[in-house]
Amino acid sequence: MIPIQALASVGLAAVLLAACAPPPPPDAVPAHVGPRGLVTFPDAAQACGDDESHHYVTCRTQTEVLQAAMVRARREHKQVLVSVGADWCIWCYVSALYFNGWSDTRREPAAAGDRDDAIALADYMAPRFVVVNLNAEAPDLAPALEAAHIDQEQVRGYPSFFLLDAAGARFVDLDRASLPKAGDFRGYSRRGMLALLKAAQQKPPALPPSSTAAP
């Protein structure tokens, strides 16, 4: 039997080691952490001094933003959800809101169940994904799409969603055409998006034949 004093010493040593461990390195591009814990790149206010309602920036290159999200996802053992869109796109804005569990779009009253569905979606996403917003109108978008193994022709309207792992080795095109619509200003169905993400995580990797994993 191990003496209680020895166990106490081991426990104290573990606490001291944890306390002395260096903090994780700062993200190369600031990230926004939502109220339910979802990490999204970039945080426009911190990265660029933009209004907090902005989600798609040009003050950093799109490749910088993507790579920062990949580093964070790799550190936290998560997948990367790529959203290609623009700030003028109301559905891009609404998607960002309900990814974080907020169902009030300010334009159209939330329907019955919207808030619960948004919270369920946010709580599913936070421990599994890092979201990265790529600006569809940025002049340097093409290299970022290439790094994520996304063909420009696969961006069929905004927002377009894609899944990849932190190394870029897994690619799933989330077919937004299959998503039911919640309303003109309420975006996609939160419940439908949750079902789509769950189904996508069961799919095998689907990299284009000519692609290789990002370093």
PEKAKA-V239198 format. One record per backbone hydrogen bond with DSSP energy under -0.5 kcal/mol. NH is the residue of the N-H (numbers start at 1). CO is the residue of the C=O. E is the energy in kcal/mol with one decimal. If there is no record, write none. Layout:
# PEKAKA-V239198
((NH:CO:E) (NH:CO:E))
This chain:
# PEKAKA-V239198
((7:3:-1.9) (8:4:-2.5) (9:5:-2.0) (10:6:-2.4) (11:7:-2.6) (12:8:-2.4) (13:9:-2.4) (14:10:-2.2) (15:11:-2.1) (16:12:-2.5) (17:13:-2.5) (18:14:-2.3) (19:15:-2.3) (20:16:-1.9) (21:17:-1.0) (32:40:-3.4) (34:32:-0.6) (34:38:-2.8) (37:34:-2.0) (39:129:-0.6) (40:32:-2.9) (41:131:-2.9) (42:30:-0.6) (43:30:-2.4) (44:42:-0.9) (47:43:-3.2) (48:44:-2.3) (49:44:-0.8) (49:45:-0.9) (50:44:-1.7) (54:51:-2.2) (57:55:-0.5) (65:61:-2.0) (66:62:-2.4) (67:63:-2.9) (68:64:-2.3) (69:65:-1.9) (70:66:-2.3) (71:67:-2.4) (72:68:-2.1) (73:69:-2.6) (74:70:-2.7) (75:71:-2.2) (76:72:-1.8) (77:73:-0.6) (77:74:-0.6) (78:73:-2.6) (79:128:-2.7) (80:164:-4.0) (81:79:-0.5) (81:130:-2.6) (82:80:-0.7) (82:162:-3.2) (83:132:-2.9) (84:82:-0.5) (84:160:-2.6) (85:83:-0.6) (85:134:-2.2) (89:86:-1.2) (90:88:-0.8) (93:89:-2.0) (94:90:-2.7) (95:91:-2.3) (96:92:-1.9) (97:93:-1.6) (98:94:-2.5) (99:95:-2.1) (100:96:-0.7) (100:97:-0.9) (101:98:-1.3) (102:97:-2.1) (103:101:-0.6) (105:103:-0.8) (105:108:-0.7) (114:111:-2.3) (117:113:-2.6) (118:114:-2.6) (119:115:-2.4) (120:116:-2.3) (121:117:-2.2) (122:118:-2.6) (123:119:-2.6) (124:120:-1.4) (125:121:-2.4) (126:122:-2.6) (127:123:-0.6) (128:125:-1.6) (129:125:-2.8) (130:79:-2.3) (131:39:-2.6) (132:81:-2.5) (133:41:-2.9) (134:83:-2.7) (134:132:-0.6) (136:85:-3.2) (136:134:-0.6) (138:135:-1.5) (141:138:-1.5) (144:140:-0.7) (144:141:-0.6) (145:141:-2.3) (146:142:-2.4) (147:143:-2.2) (148:144:-1.6) (149:146:-1.5) (150:145:-3.2) (151:149:-0.5) (154:151:-2.3) (155:152:-1.6) (156:154:-1.3) (157:155:-0.9) (159:84:-0.6) (160:84:-1.9) (161:174:-0.6) (162:82:-2.0) (163:172:-2.8) (164:80:-2.2) (166:78:-0.5) (168:165:-2.1) (172:163:-2.1) (174:161:-1.8) (174:172:-0.8) (175:173:-0.9) (176:174:-1.2) (178:175:-1.5) (179:176:-1.6) (182:187:-3.3) (183:187:-0.8) (186:183:-0.9) (187:183:-0.8) (189:180:-2.9) (193:189:-2.3) (194:190:-2.1) (195:191:-2.1) (196:192:-2.2) (197:193:-2.4) (198:194:-2.2) (199:195:-2.2) (200:196:-2.4) (201:197:-1.7) (202:199:-1.2) (203:200:-1.2) (206:171:-0.8) (211:208:-2.2) (214:167:-0.9))
